[in-house]
Amino acid sequence: MSTLTPCPCGTSSYSECCGIYHSGKQLAPNAEKLMRSRYSAYVLKDDAYLLKTWQKEHRPLEPLFDIQDKTQWMGLTIKSFHEDKTQKSATVEFVAIYKINGKAHRLHEISNFVIENDQWVYVDGTFPEIK
């Protein structure tokens, strides 16, 4: 991606935002930044970054993407972010919009994160019912 390219997570340029985490130059300083960088990694189909930032016990064994994956990620909205530094844990509630074969879908998740080895990692998520 070009240094002037907007970041898929929607905050600034890719090189000043998620690109610094994807390249390994920096670790995400909090769970919200990690959530944004993971969303961008889904957009870019960067399975290595996704797996590296997934808690080992919950990391999927099967490939994350295949050549037939037609998912087009359209946008990310962070609804809430709560961090408990004493417990080294956090939650991020988000909504991501995507299309598959032209049909729009909505992913609403409350993601759980923990700090392991001085790095935030994704654990798992729950999916609130649509109201």
ZAMARGU-4260 file (C-alpha; in steps of 0.2 Angstrom, whole numbers, plus 5000, padded with zeros to 4 digits):
<rodrens>
0) 5000/5000/5000 | 5006/5018/4996 | 5011/5029/5011 | 4996/5041/5006 | 4983/5027/5005
5) 4969/5029/5018 | 4970/5016/5031 | 4956/5002/5029 | 4951/5005/5048 | 4946/5023/5043
10) 4957/5034/5054 | 4972/5041/5044 | 4985/5035/5031 | 4989/5017/5031 | 5008/5020/5034
15) 5004/5031/5050 | 4991/5019/5056 | 4989/5000/5055 | 5004/4999/5043 | 5016/5002/5058
20) 5009/4987/5067 | 5008/4976/5052 | 5026/4979/5048 | 5031/4975/5065 | 5039/4992/5068
25) 5027/4994/5084 | 5015/4984/5094 | 4998/4990/5096 | 4998/5001/5112 | 4980/4996/5117
30) 4966/4984/5112 | 4957/4997/5102 | 4972/5000/5091 | 4974/4981/5089 | 4956/4979/5084
35) 4958/4992/5071 | 4974/4984/5064 | 4966/4967/5064 | 4951/4974/5054 | 4964/4981/5042
40) 4973/4964/5041 | 4956/4956/5036 | 4954/4969/5022 | 4972/4965/5016 | 4970/4947/5019
45) 4986/4947/5030 | 4984/4930/5039 | 5001/4931/5046 | 4997/4946/5056 | 4980/4940/5062
50) 4988/4923/5068 | 5002/4932/5077 | 4989/4943/5086 | 4978/4929/5091 | 4979/4921/5108
55) 4988/4904/5105 | 4975/4894/5114 | 4961/4901/5103 | 4970/4903/5086 | 4962/4894/5072
60) 4970/4879/5064 | 4962/4880/5047 | 4968/4894/5034 | 4959/4911/5036 | 4957/4914/5018
65) 4956/4905/5002 | 4957/4910/4984 | 4938/4910/4983 | 4936/4922/4997 | 4926/4936/4989
70) 4923/4946/5005 | 4924/4965/5002 | 4926/4974/5019 | 4917/4991/5018 | 4920/5000/5035
75) 4923/4999/5053 | 4914/5007/5068 | 4921/5006/5085 | 4905/5007/5097 | 4915/5005/5114
80) 4932/5001/5121 | 4934/4996/5139 | 4951/4992/5147 | 4955/4985/5164 | 4974/4987/5166
85) 4974/4978/5183 | 4967/4962/5174 | 4977/4965/5158 | 4961/4963/5148 | 4950/4974/5137
90) 4934/4973/5127 | 4931/4982/5110 | 4913/4982/5103 | 4913/4985/5084 | 4902/4984/5069
95) 4910/4980/5052 | 4901/4981/5036 | 4906/4969/5022 | 4899/4963/5005 | 4900/4945/4998
100) 4895/4944/4979 | 4887/4961/4981 | 4876/4957/4996 | 4879/4968/5011 | 4882/4960/5028
105) 4885/4967/5046 | 4896/4959/5059 | 4893/4966/5076 | 4905/4958/5089 | 4911/4962/5107
110) 4929/4956/5106 | 4940/4951/5121 | 4958/4955/5122 | 4972/4951/5135 | 4990/4956/5137
115) 5002/4941/5135 | 5021/4944/5134 | 5019/4963/5134 | 5008/4962/5119 | 4989/4964/5116
120) 4981/4948/5108 | 4964/4944/5103 | 4955/4930/5113 | 4938/4928/5106 | 4921/4937/5104
125) 4903/4937/5107 | 4889/4942/5095 | 4876/4953/5103 | 4858/4950/5096 | 4852/4963/5084
130) 4839/4975/5092
</rodrens>
